[in-house]
Amino acid sequence: MVKQLDYHTIREIFTRFQQAEAEPKGELDHVNAYTLVVAVALSAQATDKGVNRATAELFKIADTPQKMLDLGEEGLIEHIKTIGLFRNKAKNVIKLSRILVDEYGGEVPNSRAALESLPGVGRKTANVVLNMWWQYPAQAVDTHIFRFGNRSGVAVGKDVVAVERAIEDHIPADFQLHAHHWMILHGRYTCLARNPKCATCVIRDLCLFEEKNL
């Protein structure tokens, strides 16, 4: 495991990320807080592009918890059957929709604990929703962030919770809102698991990845 980078280096890294893309956006299509919850829940072990293809027509007819309940589990399956684990995900979406209708008046709650209480919604999903919809600087650590954080020294940790804490502790506050998006995009398109694109990386001179010069 590499060492944790210092404040000045991290500030320079995120300054470069910001200069390259000032307002990074999540890549899951959604129209409101509810469809964002559903999209993120569906994205587990699936690609954003695959989820977007599946939800393109779904969200036209089921963009609220009640409309999703009216569609029903089998109707939902017809839309998402191209996504991995679609049957289990369909059950969870229907269950969480019922809870939102019965306990939250059809509205999506905006506390992490309340979000995590919903079926199929874990800490990462809750953090994505808090960040993208309510502009709260929550850090949703996925495999891309975990890999990049530990390779580069930006956010070092043995598990996702440790990396999440490292992001919160070490990345300057003025970069916190967009931090996880910059890291996800960098991990997804540059700091790849195999054959990372170190030669064209904007932070190559600051990164601690030992294999970058190979």
Solvent accessible surface area in square Angstrom, and as a share of the most:
residue,aa,sasa,rsa
1,M,151,0.68
2,V,32,0.18
3,K,147,0.62
4,Q,50,0.22
5,L,13,0.07
6,D,79,0.41
7,Y,110,0.42
8,H,141,0.63
9,T,27,0.16
10,I,1,0.00
11,R,75,0.27
12,E,66,0.30
13,I,0,0.00
14,F,0,0.00
15,T,37,0.22
16,R,58,0.21
17,F,11,0.04
18,Q,72,0.32
19,Q,141,0.63
20,A,78,0.60
21,E,80,0.36
22,A,60,0.47
23,E,100,0.45
24,P,2,0.01
25,K,133,0.56
26,G,23,0.22
27,E,65,0.29
28,L,17,0.08
29,D,84,0.43
30,H,55,0.24
31,V,97,0.56
32,N,41,0.21
33,A,12,0.09
34,Y,8,0.03
35,T,0,0.00
36,L,0,0.00
37,V,0,0.00
38,V,0,0.00
39,A,1,0.00
40,V,6,0.03
41,A,11,0.09
42,L,0,0.00
43,S,17,0.11
44,A,47,0.36
45,Q,157,0.70
46,A,33,0.26
47,T,93,0.54
48,D,25,0.13
49,K,142,0.60
50,G,14,0.14
51,V,0,0.00
52,N,28,0.15
53,R,178,0.65
54,A,8,0.07
55,T,1,0.01
56,A,56,0.44
57,E,95,0.43
58,L,0,0.00
59,F,16,0.07
60,K,145,0.61
61,I,92,0.46
62,A,0,0.00
63,D,35,0.18
64,T,48,0.28
65,P,5,0.03
66,Q,84,0.37
67,K,94,0.40
68,M,0,0.00
69,L,28,0.14
70,D,108,0.56
71,L,50,0.25
72,G,22,0.22
73,E,53,0.24
74,E,117,0.52
75,G,20,0.19
76,L,0,0.00
77,I,9,0.05
78,E,108,0.49
79,H,51,0.23
80,I,0,0.00
81,K,104,0.44
82,T,118,0.69
83,I,8,0.04
84,G,38,0.37
85,L,101,0.50
86,F,50,0.21
87,R,137,0.50
88,N,87,0.45
89,K,14,0.06
90,A,0,0.00
91,K,93,0.40
92,N,31,0.16
93,V,1,0.01
94,I,32,0.16
95,K,114,0.48
96,L,0,0.00
97,S,0,0.00
98,R,111,0.41
99,I,45,0.23
100,L,0,0.00
101,V,40,0.23
102,D,91,0.47
103,E,121,0.54
104,Y,72,0.27
105,G,66,0.64
106,G,24,0.23
107,E,121,0.54
108,V,16,0.09
109,P,19,0.12
110,N,88,0.45
111,S,55,0.36
112,R,59,0.22
113,A,81,0.63
114,A,20,0.15
115,L,0,0.00
116,E,67,0.30
117,S,75,0.48
118,L,3,0.02
119,P,32,0.20
120,G,41,0.39
121,V,9,0.05
122,G,38,0.36
123,R,92,0.33
124,K,82,0.35
125,T,10,0.06
126,A,0,0.00
127,N,1,0.00
128,V,16,0.09
129,V,0,0.00
130,L,9,0.05
131,N,4,0.02
132,M,33,0.15
133,W,103,0.36
134,W,82,0.29
135,Q,106,0.47
136,Y,115,0.44
137,P,58,0.36
138,A,1,0.01
139,Q,0,0.00
140,A,1,0.01
141,V,10,0.06
142,D,24,0.12
143,T,101,0.59
144,H,45,0.20
145,I,0,0.00
146,F,64,0.27
147,R,43,0.16
148,F,2,0.01
149,G,0,0.00
150,N,27,0.14
151,R,39,0.14
152,S,0,0.00
153,G,0,0.00
154,V,0,0.00
155,A,0,0.00
156,V,26,0.15
157,G,7,0.06
158,K,174,0.74
159,D,77,0.40
160,V,75,0.43
161,V,84,0.48
162,A,38,0.29
163,V,0,0.00
164,E,9,0.04
165,R,147,0.53
166,A,8,0.06
167,I,0,0.00
168,E,70,0.31
169,D,93,0.48
170,H,73,0.33
171,I,6,0.03
172,P,11,0.07
173,A,88,0.69
174,D,94,0.49
175,F,7,0.03
176,Q,19,0.08
177,L,54,0.27
178,H,33,0.15
179,A,0,0.00
180,H,2,0.01
181,H,13,0.06
182,W,11,0.04
183,M,0,0.00
184,I,22,0.11
185,L,28,0.14
186,H,18,0.08
187,G,0,0.00
188,R,59,0.22
189,Y,106,0.40
190,T,28,0.16
191,C,12,0.07
192,L,47,0.24
193,A,63,0.49
194,R,207,0.76
195,N,131,0.67
196,P,36,0.23
197,K,107,0.45
198,C,22,0.13
199,A,88,0.68
200,T,109,0.64
201,C,22,0.13
202,V,75,0.43
203,I,1,0.00
204,R,81,0.30
205,D,103,0.53
206,L,37,0.18
207,C,17,0.10
208,L,52,0.26
209,F,25,0.10
210,E,151,0.68
211,E,101,0.45
212,K,34,0.14
213,N,110,0.57
214,L,179,0.89
